[in-house]
Amino acid sequence: MSEYSRDNMRIARNTLIVYVRMVLIILIGVLCTRFVMQALGVSDYGLYGVVGGLIAILGVLNTAMNTTTRRYINFEMGRPGGDTNRIFNICMVIHIGLALLIFLLAQTIGLFYIYNWLNLDDPSKLPDAVFVFEVSTVSACIGIINLPFQGLLEAHEKFVQTAAVDIVANLLRLGAIVLLLFYKGNALRMYSVIMAGMALFSMLAFHLLCRRQWPETIRWRFFRDWDAYREIIAFNNYTALSAGAYVARTQGSTLLVNFFFGTVVNAGLSVAYQVENFSVTGVNRLGSAAAPQVTQNYSGENRERSLDLVYKISRYSALLMTIVVFCGLVELDAVLQLWLPTVPEGALLFTRWTLISALVRSFAGGTQTLEQATGKIKWFQICNSIMSLLCLPVGFAAFKLGAPPVTIIWIYIGYTVAYRVVEFWLLHRLLDFDVMIFIRKAYLKPLVVVAAMTLWMVLYRLVIPANMSIWGSLAGIAATFVAAGLLSFFAGCFPWEREAVTRNLTGLVHRLFGRK
């Protein structure tokens, strides 16, 4: 088997692992959300979403550093004579500094917002909000210190191990939440403690796995390589702008909706973002499965292989999200009623448009992986962050004029389309990237599938009656899944991809049934 084929097989194996992880965590997450809402109630569920949103905003550097750490470890692994111990320890020092910075910001800006700006339906809940915020701050700091260990595992493509830790942590979380239903004390405070405990469990598990496999890499040494610190911090600062764009889109809109409409409407938006998180996890993990090879091939001067992976990541991401989104949209009302004990105000409309927004964003695909591999991220992140942050004042003005809460989602869909045009211009200008080849190889086939599935949705609504039984709704979702899957296979894949899939499936069947 050629090196190219082995790389493809490794990506396929990693992708399968991360999707098994995704499915299990989504199933666990669905149950957790239902039980948490049942234990906390709609108002407290919305309150936790707002307070957790504050930590997410303060933890934007955390999200950015995860990408930075993985990128530099991968780059060092692909470079001849690379020293991963040096990079790991430099990243660890930076993470500790970031944890201290975020703790300081939480105790100043975060508490100031809670005491002066948080819109509570019940003012007596203020002490609970402060308690949840403080515990969530500790949880965020634990997560920051954990990131170098997680990044090291992902850089070595140990996706089975990271998936196992995530699944066990989520199962423990589910068990704790079930017990929370019988808890007679303050459920909101106890839930925040449970979440902090899960963060501590993950940190210890990742640390032990890394210590067992790469003790020399994680061995503590303080390096006075100030140029490396400056380079990584500079890269991280620009990556933080991109992470800030995402946080502004989710948590910034959460705070904005809270300011104008209160925690009850926030509960509906929190449900929509939970559904979005479930749906985009698979797409993000697809990029993660291939990112180590994109970066290592780029640092090893194999640019053609990197570009080929980028085309595939982008197309597969769009096709996967098309299947997920249309399966979610076709019987969304029935799914929410089956899932939640009480469907919060506006949850249906929020969720519908959030899924559409996720589909539009999925067409970004592998371009971000390529940008990070090259290291030339400055103008991408600056343009992205400016355009994203402008959505908040636009949303504020719209709400002031009486626009409905879902308007903020419409604004972000417009931003996503506008930034994609800017990103293509930057790719061509800074990286000499052939945009037309990319569109032909990555976009045309998924757009055909999206158009066909849109027609399917129109016909479905015309033929299938509303308010069917739950079994009828599940049958509709299954039929939509089959239609989207067949369209993705026949219209979304190239002939040689269909042949490869058919050949591998045939070989698997022969092995399972003992045929030669």
MARBA-272762 format. One line per field, with one value per residue (C-alpha): residue in one letter; x, y, z. Coordinates in steps of 0.5 Angstrom, whole numbers, plus 500, padded with zeros to 3 digits. Layout:
REM MARBA-272762
res = [A,...]
px = [X,...]
py = [Y,...]
pz = [Z,...]
REM end
This chain:
REM MARBA-272762
res = [M,S,E,Y,S,R,D,N,M,R,I,A,R,N,T,L,I,V,Y,V,R,M,V,L,I,I,L,I,G,V,L,C,T,R,F,V,M,Q,A,L,G,V,S,D,Y,G,L,Y,G,V,V,G,G,L,I,A,I,L,G,V,L,N,T,A,M,N,T,T,T,R,R,Y,I,N,F,E,M,G,R,P,G,G,D,T,N,R,I,F,N,I,C,M,V,I,H,I,G,L,A,L,L,I,F,L,L,A,Q,T,I,G,L,F,Y,I,Y,N,W,L,N,L,D,D,P,S,K,L,P,D,A,V,F,V,F,E,V,S,T,V,S,A,C,I,G,I,I,N,L,P,F,Q,G,L,L,E,A,H,E,K,F,V,Q,T,A,A,V,D,I,V,A,N,L,L,R,L,G,A,I,V,L,L,L,F,Y,K,G,N,A,L,R,M,Y,S,V,I,M,A,G,M,A,L,F,S,M,L,A,F,H,L,L,C,R,R,Q,W,P,E,T,I,R,W,R,F,F,R,D,W,D,A,Y,R,E,I,I,A,F,N,N,Y,T,A,L,S,A,G,A,Y,V,A,R,T,Q,G,S,T,L,L,V,N,F,F,F,G,T,V,V,N,A,G,L,S,V,A,Y,Q,V,E,N,F,S,V,T,G,V,N,R,L,G,S,A,A,A,P,Q,V,T,Q,N,Y,S,G,E,N,R,E,R,S,L,D,L,V,Y,K,I,S,R,Y,S,A,L,L,M,T,I,V,V,F,C,G,L,V,E,L,D,A,V,L,Q,L,W,L,P,T,V,P,E,G,A,L,L,F,T,R,W,T,L,I,S,A,L,V,R,S,F,A,G,G,T,Q,T,L,E,Q,A,T,G,K,I,K,W,F,Q,I,C,N,S,I,M,S,L,L,C,L,P,V,G,F,A,A,F,K,L,G,A,P,P,V,T,I,I,W,I,Y,I,G,Y,T,V,A,Y,R,V,V,E,F,W,L,L,H,R,L,L,D,F,D,V,M,I,F,I,R,K,A,Y,L,K,P,L,V,V,V,A,A,M,T,L,W,M,V,L,Y,R,L,V,I,P,A,N,M,S,I,W,G,S,L,A,G,I,A,A,T,F,V,A,A,G,L,L,S,F,F,A,G,C,F,P,W,E,R,E,A,V,T,R,N,L,T,G,L,V,H,R,L,F,G,R,K]
px = [500,503,504,499,494,496,495,488,486,489,484,478,480,480,474,470,473,471,464,463,465,460,454,455,456,450,446,448,448,440,439,443,439,432,434,438,432,427,431,433,426,426,428,434,436,436,440,446,446,447,452,456,456,460,465,466,467,473,475,476,484,482,479,484,490,487,488,495,498,496,498,505,506,504,509,514,513,513,520,526,529,523,523,516,518,521,514,510,513,513,505,504,507,503,497,498,499,492,489,491,489,482,481,483,478,473,473,473,469,465,463,461,457,453,452,450,447,445,437,434,427,427,432,433,437,443,447,446,448,455,456,455,460,465,465,465,471,475,472,475,482,482,480,486,491,488,489,497,495,489,493,499,494,491,497,499,492,490,483,481,484,481,474,474,476,470,465,467,466,460,457,459,456,449,449,450,445,440,442,440,433,432,437,433,438,439,440,443,449,450,449,455,459,458,460,467,468,467,473,477,476,478,484,487,485,489,495,496,495,500,505,505,506,511,514,520,515,511,517,518,523,523,525,528,527,523,523,518,514,513,511,506,503,503,499,495,493,490,487,484,480,477,475,472,468,465,464,461,456,454,455,455,448,446,447,444,438,438,438,432,428,430,432,426,427,434,432,429,436,440,436,438,445,445,442,447,453,450,450,457,461,461,464,469,471,472,477,480,481,485,488,495,496,495,500,505,505,505,511,514,514,508,503,500,497,495,491,488,486,483,478,476,475,471,466,465,464,458,455,455,452,447,445,444,441,435,434,433,429,424,420,423,417,416,423,423,417,419,426,424,419,417,419,421,419,422,426,423,424,431,433,430,434,440,441,440,446,450,449,452,458,459,462,468,470,478,480,481,485,490,490,493,498,501,501,499,493,493,489,484,483,482,477,473,473,471,466,463,463,460,454,453,451,447,443,442,440,435,432,432,427,423,425,424,429,431,433,440,441,439,444,450,447,449,455,457,456,460,466,466,467,473,476,476,480,485,486,488,492,496,497,496,490,486,479,475,479,477,469,469,472,469,462,459,457,454,450,447,445,443,438,435,434,430,426,425,423,418,415,415,411,406,405,406,400,403,402,403,404,411,412,410,415,421,419,419,426,429,426,430,436,436,434,440,445,443,444,450,453,451,451,456,462,466,466,473,470,464,468,473,467,464,470,471,464,465,471,468,462,467,471,465,462,469,469,475]
py = [500,507,512,516,511,509,517,516,510,514,520,515,511,518,520,514,515,522,520,515,519,525,520,518,525,527,522,523,531,530,527,531,537,535,533,539,543,539,540,547,550,554,561,558,554,561,564,559,560,567,566,561,566,571,565,563,571,571,564,566,566,559,557,560,557,550,551,555,549,543,547,548,541,539,543,541,534,535,539,535,535,538,539,538,538,545,547,543,547,554,553,550,557,561,557,558,566,565,562,567,573,570,569,576,579,574,578,585,585,579,581,588,586,581,586,592,589,582,582,577,575,574,579,574,570,574,570,564,568,570,563,560,565,563,556,557,561,555,550,555,556,548,547,552,548,542,544,543,535,535,538,533,527,530,532,524,523,519,520,513,516,523,520,515,521,525,519,517,524,525,519,521,528,524,520,526,530,524,524,532,531,528,533,537,543,549,545,551,551,544,543,548,544,538,541,544,536,534,539,537,529,531,534,529,523,527,529,521,519,524,522,515,515,521,523,526,531,533,533,540,545,552,555,562,562,569,569,563,566,572,568,563,569,573,567,566,573,573,566,569,574,568,565,572,572,565,567,574,570,566,568,576,575,571,577,582,578,577,585,586,580,577,570,566,568,566,559,558,561,556,550,553,553,546,543,547,545,538,539,542,538,533,538,541,534,532,538,536,529,531,538,534,531,538,542,536,536,543,544,538,542,537,543,539,534,539,543,536,535,542,541,534,537,543,538,533,538,541,535,532,538,538,531,533,540,537,531,536,541,536,535,540,541,534,533,539,537,529,532,537,537,544,548,555,561,562,555,553,559,560,553,553,559,557,550,554,559,552,550,556,556,549,551,555,547,546,553,555,549,551,558,556,551,557,561,567,568,576,579,573,574,581,582,576,579,586,584,579,584,589,584,586,594,592,587,592,597,592,590,598,599,593,587,580,576,571,578,577,570,573,578,573,569,575,576,569,570,577,574,568,573,577,570,568,575,574,567,569,575,572,565,565,560,559,560,558,551,551,552,547,542,543,547,545,538,540,546,541,537,543,545,538,537,544,541,535,539,543,537,534,539,539,532,530,533,536,534,527,521,521,515,518,524,519,516,522,524,517,518,525,522,516,521,526,520,518,525,526,519,520,527,530,525,524,517,515,516,512,507,507,507,501,497,498,496,490,488,489,484,479,479,479,473,469,470,470]
pz = [500,498,503,500,501,508,510,507,511,517,516,515,521,525,522,524,531,532,529,533,539,536,536,543,546,542,545,552,551,549,555,559,556,558,565,566,564,568,574,574,570,564,568,571,565,561,567,567,559,560,566,562,556,560,562,554,553,558,556,548,549,551,545,541,545,543,536,537,541,536,530,533,536,529,525,530,529,521,521,521,528,531,539,541,549,548,544,549,555,552,551,558,561,556,558,566,564,560,566,571,566,565,573,574,568,571,578,575,569,569,576,575,569,573,579,574,568,568,567,572,572,579,583,589,584,584,589,585,579,583,585,578,575,580,580,572,572,576,571,565,568,569,562,560,563,560,553,552,554,549,544,544,544,538,534,535,532,539,537,540,547,547,545,550,556,553,553,560,562,559,562,569,567,565,572,576,572,574,581,581,579,586,589,595,595,590,583,580,584,584,577,576,581,577,571,574,576,569,567,573,571,564,566,570,565,559,564,565,558,556,562,560,553,552,559,555,551,557,562,565,563,563,556,555,548,548,540,540,546,542,535,539,543,536,532,538,539,531,533,539,534,530,537,539,532,534,541,539,535,540,547,545,542,548,553,548,548,555,556,551,553,559,561,559,552,553,555,547,545,549,546,539,541,544,537,533,538,537,529,528,532,527,522,526,528,521,520,526,524,518,521,523,516,513,517,517,510,509,514,510,503,500,499,493,498,503,498,496,503,504,498,501,508,505,501,506,511,507,505,512,515,509,511,519,518,513,518,523,520,517,523,528,532,534,535,540,544,544,547,552,558,556,550,551,548,541,541,535,531,534,532,525,523,527,523,517,519,521,514,511,515,514,507,510,511,510,508,516,517,511,513,520,517,513,519,515,519,521,516,516,523,523,518,521,528,525,521,526,532,528,528,535,534,528,533,538,533,530,537,539,533,535,531,534,538,532,528,531,527,521,522,523,516,512,516,514,507,506,510,505,499,503,505,498,496,502,500,493,495,500,499,491,492,486,488,482,483,490,488,483,487,494,493,486,488,495,492,488,494,498,492,491,499,499,493,498,504,499,497,504,507,501,501,509,514,520,527,525,531,533,529,523,525,526,519,516,519,517,510,509,512,506,501,503,504,497,494,497,495,488,487,492,491,485,481,484,491,490,487,493,498,494,494,501,503,499,502,509,507,504,511,515,512,510,503,499]
REM end
